[in-house]
């Protein structure tokens, strides 16, 4: 049994951006960029793409990624990973959302480390919000923590509110999770979305509504979850700037990564190691 696996759920029938995993970003489909971010954090044998799409499967396998096919009936990415957990045994399952092509490898590694230190706990990430645009965006889940650092609530609405009805300070979700096998086994027997989960369209709320404790940890907040065409444009712009900088001065790319959390392009390593 593995201590952990990084699992990347992906489906073509996204409700907000159709065929999202295959959206082109600087010449590669988004799902491969996300896979490469995982590859920067751990070895290929610990990484799996889970999907119900033959098209995604073929593209990922052409780059030697491990792919497991799952049911078309899975409601969420975590439901898909719960199905995967019946096939591949591990102590902890790291859910790296397939629409996170800019996820920092350090954030992935931090979640892996915390999961190994807390193997029986659900873990999720948060980061400070930096603007009123993010605060009022329904595409960015906002996070409120308890005094012990665990999750109190998460919402697409601007929370916590205030009398001025404007942005003062707030936190947002960073879409990477760690789940113990017991939590995924529970999810398999509680496959229907809960009431607030359906209203908010935030999958972690199924656990919160059912009295699971969710440990929250601060992560790099510069990653952009691609939910809309606008998000995709922002990611393409960051990736393009990174590529242009690499062409001009390869030694400056690490400074760029530190400033913008834009991952270093290891395409040569990727091709050499994986096909």
GUPAGU-252299 format. One record per residue (C-alpha): x, y, z. Coordinates in steps of 0.2 Angstrom, whole numbers, always signed. Each point is the difference from the previous one (the first is absolute). Example, Ala and Ser with C-alpha at 12.3 -4.5 7.8 and 13.67 -1.06 7.14 Angstrom:
2
c1=+62&c2=-22&c3=+39 $
c1=+6&c2=+17&c3=-3 $
% end
This chain:
275
c1=+0&c2=+0&c3=+0 $
c1=+6&c2=+17&c3=-5 $
c1=+2&c2=+14&c3=+14 $
c1=-8&c2=+12&c3=-12 $
c1=-5&c2=+3&c3=-18 $
c1=-4&c2=+16&c3=-9 $
c1=-16&c2=-2&c3=-10 $
c1=-5&c2=+12&c3=-13 $
c1=-19&c2=-1&c3=-5 $
c1=-5&c2=+6&c3=-17 $
c1=-16&c2=-1&c3=-10 $
c1=-5&c2=+8&c3=-17 $
c1=-18&c2=+5&c3=+5 $
c1=+5&c2=+15&c3=+11 $
c1=-16&c2=+11&c3=+4 $
c1=+10&c2=+16&c3=-1 $
c1=+12&c2=-3&c3=-13 $
c1=-3&c2=-14&c3=-13 $
c1=+15&c2=-12&c3=-4 $
c1=+10&c2=+10&c3=+13 $
c1=+14&c2=-13&c3=+3 $
c1=+4&c2=+0&c3=-18 $
c1=+1&c2=+19&c3=-2 $
c1=+16&c2=+6&c3=-8 $
c1=+13&c2=+9&c3=+11 $
c1=+16&c2=+4&c3=-10 $
c1=-1&c2=-15&c3=-11 $
c1=-5&c2=-13&c3=+13 $
c1=-17&c2=-5&c3=+7 $
c1=-4&c2=+6&c3=+18 $
c1=+0&c2=-17&c3=+7 $
c1=+18&c2=-3&c3=-5 $
c1=+5&c2=+16&c3=+8 $
c1=-8&c2=-5&c3=+16 $
c1=+8&c2=-17&c3=-1 $
c1=+17&c2=+8&c3=-2 $
c1=-3&c2=+10&c3=+16 $
c1=-3&c2=-16&c3=+9 $
c1=+16&c2=-7&c3=-8 $
c1=+10&c2=+14&c3=+7 $
c1=-6&c2=-5&c3=+18 $
c1=+2&c2=-19&c3=-1 $
c1=+4&c2=-15&c3=-10 $
c1=-10&c2=-6&c3=-15 $
c1=-5&c2=-16&c3=+8 $
c1=-9&c2=+10&c3=+14 $
c1=-11&c2=+10&c3=-13 $
c1=-16&c2=-6&c3=-8 $
c1=-12&c2=+9&c3=-11 $
c1=-18&c2=-6&c3=+2 $
c1=-13&c2=+3&c3=-13 $
c1=-15&c2=-7&c3=-9 $
c1=+6&c2=+7&c3=-17 $
c1=+9&c2=-11&c3=-13 $
c1=+7&c2=+16&c3=-8 $
c1=+8&c2=+6&c3=+16 $
c1=+6&c2=-18&c3=+4 $
c1=+9&c2=-1&c3=-17 $
c1=+8&c2=+17&c3=+1 $
c1=+7&c2=-4&c3=+18 $
c1=+6&c2=-17&c3=-4 $
c1=+9&c2=+7&c3=-16 $
c1=+11&c2=+9&c3=+13 $
c1=+2&c2=-16&c3=+11 $
c1=-12&c2=+6&c3=+14 $
c1=-9&c2=-12&c3=+10 $
c1=-19&c2=+0&c3=-4 $
c1=-14&c2=-9&c3=+8 $
c1=-18&c2=+1&c3=-8 $
c1=-14&c2=+3&c3=+12 $
c1=-19&c2=+1&c3=-2 $
c1=-9&c2=+14&c3=-9 $
c1=-12&c2=+1&c3=+15 $
c1=+12&c2=+8&c3=+12 $
c1=-7&c2=+17&c3=+6 $
c1=+16&c2=+8&c3=+5 $
c1=+19&c2=-2&c3=-2 $
c1=+1&c2=-7&c3=+18 $
c1=-14&c2=-13&c3=-4 $
c1=+11&c2=-5&c3=-15 $
c1=+15&c2=-2&c3=+12 $
c1=-11&c2=-10&c3=+12 $
c1=-3&c2=-12&c3=-14 $
c1=+18&c2=-1&c3=-4 $
c1=+4&c2=-4&c3=+18 $
c1=-9&c2=-16&c3=-2 $
c1=+13&c2=-5&c3=-13 $
c1=+17&c2=+7&c3=+6 $
c1=+3&c2=-2&c3=+19 $
c1=+9&c2=+15&c3=+9 $
c1=+0&c2=+7&c3=+17 $
c1=-4&c2=+18&c3=-7 $
c1=-7&c2=+7&c3=-16 $
c1=+6&c2=+17&c3=-6 $
c1=-14&c2=+8&c3=-11 $
c1=+9&c2=+12&c3=-12 $
c1=-14&c2=+7&c3=-10 $
c1=+3&c2=-2&c3=-19 $
c1=-4&c2=+19&c3=-3 $
c1=+15&c2=+6&c3=+11 $
c1=+14&c2=+1&c3=-14 $
c1=+9&c2=+14&c3=+11 $
c1=+0&c2=-10&c3=+16 $
c1=+16&c2=+3&c3=+10 $
c1=+11&c2=-16&c3=+2 $
c1=+4&c2=+6&c3=+18 $
c1=-19&c2=+1&c3=+4 $
c1=-2&c2=-18&c3=-6 $
c1=+15&c2=-6&c3=+10 $
c1=-7&c2=+9&c3=+15 $
c1=-17&c2=-9&c3=-1 $
c1=+9&c2=-17&c3=-2 $
c1=+11&c2=+4&c3=+15 $
c1=-15&c2=+5&c3=+11 $
c1=-10&c2=-15&c3=-6 $
c1=+14&c2=-12&c3=+5 $
c1=+1&c2=+9&c3=+17 $
c1=-19&c2=-1&c3=+2 $
c1=-5&c2=-16&c3=-10 $
c1=-18&c2=+0&c3=+8 $
c1=-5&c2=+18&c3=-4 $
c1=-7&c2=+9&c3=-15 $
c1=+11&c2=+14&c3=-5 $
c1=-3&c2=+15&c3=-12 $
c1=+9&c2=+16&c3=-4 $
c1=-4&c2=+19&c3=+2 $
c1=+8&c2=+16&c3=-5 $
c1=-3&c2=+18&c3=+4 $
c1=-11&c2=+10&c3=-13 $
c1=+9&c2=+14&c3=-8 $
c1=-14&c2=+10&c3=-8 $
c1=-19&c2=+5&c3=+1 $
c1=-1&c2=-9&c3=-17 $
c1=+4&c2=-16&c3=+7 $
c1=-10&c2=+3&c3=+16 $
c1=-16&c2=+3&c3=-10 $
c1=+3&c2=-13&c3=-14 $
c1=-12&c2=-15&c3=+1 $
c1=+14&c2=-11&c3=-9 $
c1=+11&c2=+1&c3=+16 $
c1=-5&c2=-9&c3=+15 $
c1=+3&c2=+10&c3=+16 $
c1=+6&c2=-8&c3=+16 $
c1=-4&c2=+4&c3=+18 $
c1=+10&c2=-9&c3=+13 $
c1=-3&c2=-5&c3=+19 $
c1=+12&c2=+5&c3=+13 $
c1=+9&c2=-16&c3=-1 $
c1=+3&c2=+2&c3=-19 $
c1=-13&c2=-12&c3=-6 $
c1=-13&c2=+4&c3=-12 $
c1=-16&c2=+9&c3=+6 $
c1=-8&c2=+3&c3=-16 $
c1=+4&c2=+3&c3=-19 $
c1=-11&c2=+10&c3=-12 $
c1=+0&c2=+8&c3=-17 $
c1=-8&c2=+15&c3=+8 $
c1=+11&c2=+14&c3=+7 $
c1=+4&c2=-7&c3=+18 $
c1=+3&c2=+6&c3=+13 $
c1=-11&c2=+14&c3=-2 $
c1=+1&c2=+17&c3=+8 $
c1=-10&c2=+16&c3=+3 $
c1=+9&c2=+10&c3=-14 $
c1=-6&c2=-14&c3=-12 $
c1=+17&c2=+1&c3=-8 $
c1=+17&c2=-10&c3=-1 $
c1=+10&c2=+2&c3=+16 $
c1=+8&c2=-17&c3=+2 $
c1=-4&c2=-18&c3=-4 $
c1=+7&c2=-17&c3=-5 $
c1=-3&c2=-10&c3=-16 $
c1=+1&c2=-19&c3=-3 $
c1=+15&c2=-7&c3=-8 $
c1=-6&c2=-16&c3=-10 $
c1=+11&c2=-14&c3=+6 $
c1=-6&c2=-12&c3=+14 $
c1=+6&c2=-15&c3=+9 $
c1=-12&c2=-14&c3=+5 $
c1=+3&c2=-15&c3=+11 $
c1=-7&c2=-16&c3=-7 $
c1=-14&c2=+0&c3=+13 $
c1=-7&c2=+16&c3=-6 $
c1=-1&c2=-6&c3=-18 $
c1=-8&c2=-16&c3=+6 $
c1=-13&c2=+10&c3=+9 $
c1=-3&c2=+10&c3=-16 $
c1=-3&c2=-15&c3=-10 $
c1=-15&c2=-4&c3=+12 $
c1=-6&c2=+18&c3=+0 $
c1=+1&c2=+4&c3=-19 $
c1=-14&c2=+12&c3=-1 $
c1=+4&c2=+18&c3=+1 $
c1=-6&c2=+8&c3=+17 $
c1=-11&c2=+15&c3=+0 $
c1=+13&c2=+14&c3=+2 $
c1=+12&c2=-9&c3=-11 $
c1=-12&c2=+1&c3=-14 $
c1=-4&c2=+19&c3=+3 $
c1=+18&c2=+5&c3=+2 $
c1=+7&c2=-12&c3=-13 $
c1=+15&c2=-4&c3=+11 $
c1=+3&c2=-18&c3=+3 $
c1=+10&c2=+1&c3=+16 $
c1=-17&c2=+6&c3=+9 $
c1=-7&c2=-18&c3=-1 $
c1=+13&c2=-4&c3=+13 $
c1=-2&c2=+16&c3=+10 $
c1=-19&c2=-2&c3=+0 $
c1=+2&c2=-18&c3=+7 $
c1=+11&c2=+5&c3=+14 $
c1=+17&c2=-4&c3=-6 $
c1=+14&c2=+11&c3=+6 $
c1=+10&c2=+8&c3=-14 $
c1=+18&c2=+6&c3=+4 $
c1=+4&c2=+15&c3=-10 $
c1=+18&c2=+6&c3=-4 $
c1=+7&c2=+16&c3=-8 $
c1=+7&c2=-3&c3=-18 $
c1=+6&c2=+11&c3=-14 $
c1=-15&c2=+10&c3=-6 $
c1=+6&c2=+4&c3=-18 $
c1=-7&c2=-15&c3=-8 $
c1=-15&c2=+2&c3=-11 $
c1=-14&c2=-13&c3=-1 $
c1=-6&c2=+0&c3=-18 $
c1=-19&c2=+2&c3=+1 $
c1=-4&c2=+12&c3=-13 $
c1=+6&c2=+7&c3=-17 $
c1=+7&c2=+15&c3=+9 $
c1=+10&c2=-12&c3=+12 $
c1=+7&c2=-9&c3=-15 $
c1=+6&c2=+17&c3=-7 $
c1=+9&c2=+4&c3=+16 $
c1=+9&c2=-16&c3=+1 $
c1=+5&c2=+1&c3=-19 $
c1=+7&c2=+17&c3=+3 $
c1=+11&c2=-6&c3=+15 $
c1=+6&c2=-15&c3=-9 $
c1=+4&c2=+10&c3=-15 $
c1=+10&c2=+13&c3=+10 $
c1=+9&c2=-14&c3=+8 $
c1=+5&c2=-8&c3=-16 $
c1=+6&c2=+17&c3=-7 $
c1=+10&c2=+3&c3=+15 $
c1=+8&c2=-17&c3=-1 $
c1=+5&c2=+3&c3=-18 $
c1=+8&c2=+17&c3=+4 $
c1=+9&c2=-5&c3=+16 $
c1=-1&c2=-18&c3=+7 $
c1=+8&c2=+6&c3=+16 $
c1=-14&c2=+11&c3=+4 $
c1=-14&c2=-13&c3=-1 $
c1=+1&c2=-4&c3=+19 $
c1=-2&c2=+18&c3=+5 $
c1=-16&c2=+0&c3=-11 $
c1=-6&c2=-16&c3=+8 $
c1=+2&c2=+8&c3=+17 $
c1=-9&c2=+16&c3=-4 $
c1=-15&c2=-8&c3=-10 $
c1=+0&c2=-18&c3=+5 $
c1=+2&c2=-4&c3=-18 $
c1=+8&c2=-17&c3=-1 $
c1=+16&c2=-3&c3=-9 $
c1=-2&c2=-9&c3=-17 $
c1=+9&c2=-16&c3=+1 $
c1=-6&c2=-6&c3=-17 $
c1=+16&c2=-8&c3=-4 $
c1=+1&c2=-10&c3=+17 $
c1=-18&c2=-4&c3=-3 $
c1=+3&c2=-7&c3=-17 $
c1=+16&c2=-9&c3=+5 $
c1=-8&c2=-8&c3=+15 $
c1=-17&c2=-4&c3=-6 $
c1=+1&c2=-4&c3=-19 $
% end
